[in-house]
Amino acid sequence: MINKLIILSLFLVVLTEQTLAQTNALSSSPYSLYGLGLSNETSTGKVNALGGLGIAMPSNSFINNSNPASFGNVLLNSFFYDFGFKAQTNTLAEGSSSNSNIIANFSNIAIAFPVTKQSGLGITLIPLTSVGYSISGIQTNIEGTNNSNFITDINGTGGINDLKLNYGYALTNKFRIGIMASALFGKITQTETDYLPSNTLVIEDENYYSGFRVGTGFQYNALKNFSIGGTVQLPTSLNGSKSSTITLNSTDSTTDLTENSETDIDNFNLPLELGFGLNTMLKNNFSLNVDYKKSYWDNTNQTDQLGTYVNQNLFAMGLQYAAEKKVSKFFNNLEYRVGYSFNDGNLEVNNQRIKNSSMSLGIGIPLDPYTNSMINIGYSYGSKGQITNGLIKENYHLLSINLSLEGIWFQKRKYD
């Protein structure tokens, strides 16, 4: 029976991957122009309203994608599903001008189930990065002329997907370890349109990246109401290739020209990442999570034409209130959350880091009083960059909805 479930789950993952590949418009930020795009800011389950991380949180009531060791705590008869959706509005400010846009799309699919009494397995498909930018009206002087120029529009879409396999094992009732393996793949498309005096030149570059990444983690219940966790993601290199199409569209009666080419491009290096977190229960059913992650981008020796990669620090914290569940009282089963996150950015442009900070609120609405099935809704308000040294300040509102379901499997029915 478990083999059938695994096959079915893998089918759902592959199907969703195809959907994401066709509609991967998960960003509308000018900062997605750099590198592989913006790092994904959403995750699974309830953590979106808790600062986005949960390194020390177990996976006994939902899918926690932050630490593979958490899957060592999946309950024996539970089968978890998580389907995510996000909608985001961005307001961009540069100098005295500003404009807004909105995007919406699916954000993840995940499953988790026990393998033995001491271990569990999870499969998650989620974006690693997203690209979505549009730059229009760039004026360039035509060489050899004094007053003639042409206009250029540049658009970018796509991103990198992360198909992640997590396995956790409980060595004891208090100590869990885990390993993770990720298949990273995706396409980033940049289209440049040059409007010349008598022609239109369109250059479309499709950059493909693929590779694998591994990591590990642990969780330890140091005290009855206090646990710690740690994660390591090893550095890796994504192989790159490029397919280019150049089209010259003439505005007169001459024939249009199209040229195709395929070349290898530089690999993209992902850094070593270390994370540490703690989880503690406070009085009156409050729980607190605090996390810290550091990414060693300096060691990748990687450069970008528009900026320099630097070591990145990320801090997140979240507070949740969950009363003792009572089957007959709906409002007793609601969960309330608040969170904060800050990272100092992994790219430095014009000697300025592109920092990102956000505040979040959320609620968990139970779907079934007898299981952990829940609709997790999170709202975040944040900002990136600043209006200095030619940078753009981006304020955003992010709404995330995760349908987190628990199925109870292989449980014998009881009759009176």
C-alpha positions as CSV (number, residue, x, y, z in Angstrom):
1,M,0.0,0.0,0.0
2,I,2.8,2.5,0.9
3,N,4.4,1.8,-2.5
4,K,1.2,2.9,-4.2
5,L,1.1,6.0,-2.2
6,I,4.6,6.9,-3.1
7,I,4.0,6.4,-6.8
8,L,0.8,8.5,-6.7
9,S,2.6,11.3,-4.8
10,L,5.5,11.3,-7.3
11,F,2.9,11.6,-10.1
12,L,1.4,14.7,-8.4
13,V,4.8,16.2,-8.0
14,V,5.7,15.8,-11.7
15,L,2.3,17.1,-12.8
16,T,2.6,20.2,-10.7
17,E,6.2,20.7,-12.0
18,Q,4.8,20.9,-15.5
19,T,2.2,23.5,-14.3
20,L,4.8,25.6,-12.6
21,A,7.1,25.5,-15.6
22,Q,4.4,26.9,-17.8
23,T,3.2,29.6,-15.5
24,N,6.3,30.5,-13.5
25,A,5.5,34.2,-13.0
26,L,6.3,34.4,-9.3
27,S,8.1,37.7,-9.3
28,S,7.6,41.3,-10.6
29,S,10.7,42.8,-8.9
30,P,13.5,44.7,-10.7
31,Y,15.9,43.1,-8.3
32,S,15.1,39.7,-9.9
33,L,17.4,40.9,-12.8
34,Y,20.4,39.8,-10.8
35,G,21.9,36.3,-10.9
36,L,19.2,33.6,-10.9
37,G,16.6,36.0,-9.6
38,L,15.1,36.6,-6.2
39,S,15.2,33.9,-3.6
40,N,11.8,32.4,-2.7
41,E,10.2,34.0,0.4
42,T,7.4,31.5,0.9
43,S,7.4,28.0,2.3
44,T,5.0,25.3,3.4
45,G,2.3,25.3,6.1
46,K,2.2,27.8,9.0
47,V,5.8,29.1,8.8
48,N,4.9,31.8,6.2
49,A,3.3,33.9,9.0
50,L,6.2,33.0,11.4
51,G,9.0,34.8,9.6
52,G,9.4,32.1,7.0
53,L,11.6,29.7,8.9
54,G,11.1,26.9,11.5
55,I,14.4,25.1,11.9
56,A,13.6,23.7,15.3
57,M,9.9,23.0,14.7
58,P,8.8,19.3,14.3
59,S,6.6,18.0,11.5
60,N,4.1,16.2,13.8
61,S,1.2,18.4,12.7
62,F,2.2,19.9,9.4
63,I,4.9,19.8,6.7
64,N,8.0,21.7,7.8
65,N,10.4,22.2,4.8
66,S,13.0,24.1,6.9
67,N,14.8,21.1,8.4
68,P,14.9,17.5,7.1
69,A,15.3,16.3,10.7
70,S,11.7,17.4,11.4
71,F,10.4,14.6,9.3
72,G,11.6,12.1,11.9
73,N,8.6,13.3,14.0
74,V,5.8,12.5,11.4
75,L,3.1,10.5,13.2
76,L,2.9,6.9,12.2
77,N,-0.7,7.0,10.7
78,S,-0.5,10.5,9.2
79,F,-0.2,11.4,5.6
80,F,0.3,15.2,5.1
81,Y,-0.4,17.3,2.0
82,D,0.3,21.0,1.4
83,F,-0.7,23.1,-1.5
84,G,0.3,26.7,-1.6
85,F,-0.9,29.9,-3.4
86,K,0.6,33.4,-3.2
87,A,-0.5,36.8,-4.4
88,Q,1.8,39.9,-4.2
89,T,1.6,43.5,-5.0
90,N,4.7,45.6,-5.5
91,T,5.1,49.4,-5.4
92,L,8.4,50.6,-6.9
93,A,9.8,54.0,-6.1
94,E,12.7,55.7,-7.9
95,G,13.4,59.3,-7.3
96,S,10.0,61.1,-7.3
97,S,8.2,58.5,-9.4
98,S,6.5,55.2,-8.5
99,N,4.4,52.4,-10.1
100,S,2.6,49.3,-8.9
101,N,1.9,45.8,-10.2
102,I,0.4,42.5,-9.0
103,I,1.2,38.8,-9.5
104,A,-0.5,35.6,-8.3
105,N,0.3,31.9,-8.8
106,F,0.7,28.6,-7.1
107,S,3.7,28.5,-4.8
108,N,4.3,24.9,-3.7
109,I,3.1,21.4,-3.5
110,A,4.4,19.0,-0.7
111,I,3.6,15.6,0.8
112,A,5.0,13.8,3.9
113,F,4.4,10.4,5.4
114,P,6.0,8.0,7.8
115,V,8.3,5.2,6.7
116,T,8.8,3.5,10.0
117,K,7.9,4.4,13.6
118,Q,11.1,6.4,13.9
119,S,11.3,8.0,10.4
120,G,9.4,10.0,7.8
121,L,9.8,11.1,4.2
122,G,8.8,14.3,2.5
123,I,8.7,15.5,-1.1
124,T,8.4,19.2,-1.9
125,L,8.3,21.1,-5.2
126,I,8.9,24.8,-4.6
127,P,10.6,27.7,-6.4
128,L,14.2,28.3,-5.4
129,T,14.3,31.6,-7.3
130,S,12.0,33.6,-9.4
131,V,12.5,36.2,-12.2
132,G,10.1,38.8,-13.4
133,Y,11.2,42.2,-14.5
134,S,10.5,44.7,-17.3
135,I,12.7,47.7,-18.3
136,S,11.5,49.9,-21.0
137,G,12.5,53.1,-22.8
138,I,16.3,52.7,-22.6
139,Q,17.8,55.2,-25.0
140,T,21.1,54.5,-26.7
141,N,23.0,56.6,-29.1
142,I,23.7,55.1,-32.6
143,E,27.5,55.0,-33.1
144,G,28.7,57.4,-35.8
145,T,25.8,59.8,-35.3
146,N,25.3,62.9,-33.1
147,N,21.5,63.0,-32.6
148,S,20.2,59.6,-33.7
149,N,19.3,57.0,-31.0
150,F,17.3,53.8,-30.6
151,I,14.9,52.6,-27.9
152,T,15.4,49.3,-26.0
153,D,12.9,47.2,-24.0
154,I,14.1,44.3,-21.8
155,N,11.9,41.7,-20.2
156,G,12.9,38.7,-18.0
157,T,10.8,35.7,-16.8
158,G,11.3,32.3,-15.3
159,G,13.3,30.9,-12.4
160,I,14.8,27.8,-10.8
161,N,12.6,25.1,-9.3
162,D,13.6,23.0,-6.3
163,L,12.4,19.4,-6.2
164,K,13.4,18.4,-2.6
165,L,13.5,15.0,-0.9
166,N,13.7,15.1,2.9
167,Y,14.2,12.1,5.2
168,G,14.2,12.3,9.0
169,Y,15.1,9.7,11.6
170,A,14.5,9.8,15.3
171,L,17.5,8.3,17.0
172,T,15.8,8.8,20.4
173,N,12.6,10.5,21.6
174,K,14.6,13.7,22.0
175,F,17.1,13.7,19.1
176,R,16.4,13.6,15.3
177,I,18.6,13.8,12.3
178,G,17.8,14.2,8.7
179,I,19.2,14.4,5.2
180,M,17.9,16.3,2.1
181,A,18.6,16.1,-1.6
182,S,17.5,18.6,-4.1
183,A,17.2,18.5,-7.9
184,L,17.4,22.1,-9.1
185,F,16.3,23.0,-12.6
186,G,14.7,25.8,-14.6
187,K,14.8,28.3,-17.4
188,I,15.4,32.1,-17.3
189,T,14.4,33.9,-20.4
190,Q,15.5,37.5,-21.3
191,T,14.0,39.2,-24.3
192,E,15.6,42.4,-25.6
193,T,13.8,44.5,-28.3
194,D,15.7,47.3,-30.0
195,Y,13.6,49.7,-32.0
196,L,15.9,51.0,-34.8
197,P,15.1,53.7,-37.3
198,S,14.1,51.2,-40.0
199,N,14.2,47.8,-38.2
200,T,13.2,46.0,-35.0
201,L,15.9,43.7,-33.6
202,V,14.7,41.1,-31.1
203,I,17.2,39.1,-29.1
204,E,15.8,36.2,-27.0
205,D,18.2,34.3,-24.7
206,E,16.9,31.2,-22.9
207,N,19.3,30.2,-20.1
208,Y,18.9,26.7,-18.7
209,Y,20.3,25.6,-15.3
210,S,20.4,22.3,-13.6
211,G,22.2,20.6,-10.8
212,F,21.9,18.8,-7.4
213,R,22.3,19.8,-3.8
214,V,22.5,17.9,-0.6
215,G,22.3,18.9,3.1
216,T,21.6,17.7,6.6
217,G,20.0,18.8,9.8
218,F,19.3,17.9,13.4
219,Q,16.7,18.7,16.1
220,Y,17.1,18.1,19.8
221,N,14.5,18.5,22.5
222,A,16.9,19.9,25.2
223,L,14.1,20.4,27.7
224,K,10.4,19.6,28.0
225,N,9.3,22.9,26.3
226,F,12.6,23.8,24.6
227,S,14.2,22.5,21.4
228,I,17.0,23.5,19.1
229,G,17.8,22.7,15.5
230,G,20.5,23.1,12.9
231,T,20.9,22.8,9.2
232,V,23.7,22.6,6.6
233,Q,23.3,22.9,2.9
234,L,26.5,22.2,1.0
235,P,27.7,24.4,-1.9
236,T,27.1,23.3,-5.4
237,S,27.4,24.4,-9.0
238,L,24.5,24.6,-11.5
239,N,25.4,23.7,-15.1
240,G,24.3,26.3,-17.6
241,S,23.5,26.4,-21.3
242,K,22.0,29.1,-23.5
243,S,19.8,29.1,-26.5
244,S,19.7,32.4,-28.4
245,T,17.3,33.6,-31.2
246,I,18.0,36.8,-33.0
247,T,15.3,38.2,-35.3
248,L,15.5,41.2,-37.5
249,N,12.1,42.6,-38.5
250,S,12.3,45.1,-41.3
251,T,9.8,47.9,-41.5
252,D,10.1,48.1,-45.3
253,S,9.7,45.4,-48.0
254,T,13.0,43.5,-47.3
255,T,13.0,40.0,-45.9
256,D,13.0,39.3,-42.2
257,L,16.0,37.4,-40.8
258,T,16.2,34.9,-38.0
259,E,19.3,33.3,-36.5
260,N,19.5,30.6,-33.8
261,S,22.5,29.4,-31.7
262,E,23.2,27.3,-28.7
263,T,26.2,27.8,-26.4
264,D,27.4,26.9,-22.9
265,I,27.4,29.6,-20.3
266,D,29.2,29.9,-17.0
267,N,28.0,27.7,-14.2
268,F,26.2,29.4,-11.3
269,N,27.6,28.6,-7.9
270,L,25.4,28.3,-4.8
271,P,27.1,28.8,-1.4
272,L,27.5,26.9,1.8
273,E,24.5,27.7,4.0
274,L,24.4,27.2,7.8
275,G,21.2,27.6,9.9
276,F,20.4,27.5,13.6
277,G,17.0,27.7,15.3
278,L,15.2,27.4,18.6
279,N,11.7,26.6,19.6
280,T,10.2,27.1,23.0
281,M,6.7,26.9,24.6
282,L,5.7,29.9,26.7
283,K,2.9,30.3,29.1
284,N,-0.7,30.4,28.0
285,N,-0.2,28.3,24.9
286,F,2.3,30.6,23.2
287,S,5.2,29.2,21.2
288,L,8.3,31.2,20.0
289,N,10.6,30.4,17.1
290,V,13.9,32.2,16.5
291,D,16.1,31.3,13.5
292,Y,19.4,32.5,12.0
293,K,21.0,31.6,8.7
294,K,24.2,32.5,7.0
295,S,25.1,32.0,3.3
296,Y,28.8,32.2,2.4
297,W,28.5,33.9,-1.0
298,D,32.1,35.3,-0.8
299,N,33.4,31.8,-1.2
300,T,31.7,31.2,-4.5
301,N,34.1,33.7,-6.2
302,Q,31.2,34.8,-8.4
303,T,30.6,38.1,-10.0
304,D,27.7,39.8,-11.7
305,Q,27.9,42.7,-14.2
306,L,25.6,44.7,-12.0
307,G,26.9,43.9,-8.5
308,T,29.1,41.9,-6.2
309,Y,28.1,38.8,-4.2
310,V,28.6,39.1,-0.5
311,N,28.0,36.9,2.6
312,Q,24.3,37.0,3.6
313,N,22.8,37.0,7.1
314,L,19.1,36.1,7.7
315,F,17.2,36.5,11.0
316,A,13.6,35.4,11.6
317,M,11.3,35.1,14.5
318,G,7.7,34.1,15.0
319,L,5.2,33.9,17.8
320,Q,2.1,31.6,17.7
321,Y,-0.9,31.3,20.0
322,A,-2.8,28.0,19.9
323,A,-5.3,27.2,22.7
324,E,-6.0,23.7,23.8
325,K,-8.1,22.1,21.2
326,K,-11.8,21.3,21.9
327,V,-13.8,19.4,19.4
328,S,-17.0,21.2,20.2
329,K,-15.6,24.8,20.1
330,F,-14.4,26.0,16.6
331,F,-12.8,29.2,17.8
332,N,-10.7,27.3,20.4
333,N,-9.0,25.6,17.5
334,L,-7.9,28.7,15.7
335,E,-4.1,29.5,15.7
336,Y,-2.8,33.1,15.6
337,R,0.7,34.0,14.4
338,V,3.0,37.0,14.0
339,G,6.5,37.1,12.6
340,Y,9.4,39.2,11.5
341,S,12.3,38.6,9.1
342,F,15.4,40.5,8.0
343,N,18.2,39.7,5.6
344,D,21.0,42.0,4.7
345,G,21.1,40.8,1.0
346,N,23.6,38.7,-1.0
347,L,24.3,41.4,-3.6
348,E,26.0,44.7,-3.3
349,V,25.1,47.4,-6.0
350,N,26.8,50.8,-6.0
351,N,28.4,49.9,-2.6
352,Q,24.9,49.4,-1.2
353,R,23.4,46.1,-0.1
354,I,19.9,45.2,-1.2
355,K,18.3,44.6,2.2
356,N,14.9,43.0,2.8
357,S,12.8,43.1,5.9
358,S,9.2,42.2,6.5
359,M,6.5,41.8,9.2
360,S,3.8,39.1,9.0
361,L,0.5,38.2,10.5
362,G,-1.4,34.9,10.1
363,I,-4.2,32.6,11.2
364,G,-4.7,28.9,11.0
365,I,-8.3,27.8,10.4
366,P,-9.1,24.2,11.3
367,L,-11.0,22.1,8.7
368,D,-11.5,19.0,10.8
369,P,-11.5,18.9,14.6
370,Y,-10.2,15.3,14.6
371,T,-7.1,15.9,12.4
372,N,-4.5,18.6,11.9
373,S,-6.1,19.7,8.6
374,M,-6.0,23.5,8.4
375,I,-6.1,26.5,6.0
376,N,-3.0,28.6,6.9
377,I,-3.3,32.2,5.8
378,G,-0.4,34.6,6.1
379,Y,0.0,38.3,5.2
380,S,3.4,40.1,5.0
381,Y,4.4,43.7,4.4
382,G,8.0,44.3,3.5
383,S,10.5,46.4,1.6
384,K,13.7,45.9,-0.4
385,G,16.4,48.4,-1.4
386,Q,16.4,52.1,-0.9
387,I,16.2,55.3,-2.9
388,T,19.9,56.1,-2.9
389,N,22.8,55.7,-5.3
390,G,20.5,54.9,-8.2
391,L,18.7,52.0,-6.4
392,I,15.0,51.4,-6.3
393,K,12.9,51.0,-3.2
394,E,10.4,48.3,-3.4
395,N,7.5,47.9,-1.0
396,Y,5.4,44.8,-1.2
397,H,2.3,43.1,0.2
398,L,2.3,39.3,0.2
399,L,-0.7,37.1,0.8
400,S,0.0,33.3,1.2
401,I,-2.6,30.6,1.5
402,N,-1.6,27.0,2.3
403,L,-4.1,24.2,2.3
404,S,-2.5,21.9,4.8
405,L,-4.3,18.5,5.0
406,E,-3.7,15.4,7.2
407,G,-5.1,12.0,6.2
408,I,-5.3,9.3,8.8
409,W,-4.1,6.0,7.3
410,F,-4.2,2.4,8.3
411,Q,-6.2,3.1,11.5
412,K,-8.6,0.3,12.6
413,R,-12.2,1.4,13.0
414,K,-13.7,1.1,16.5
415,Y,-17.3,-0.1,16.9
416,D,-19.4,0.2,20.1
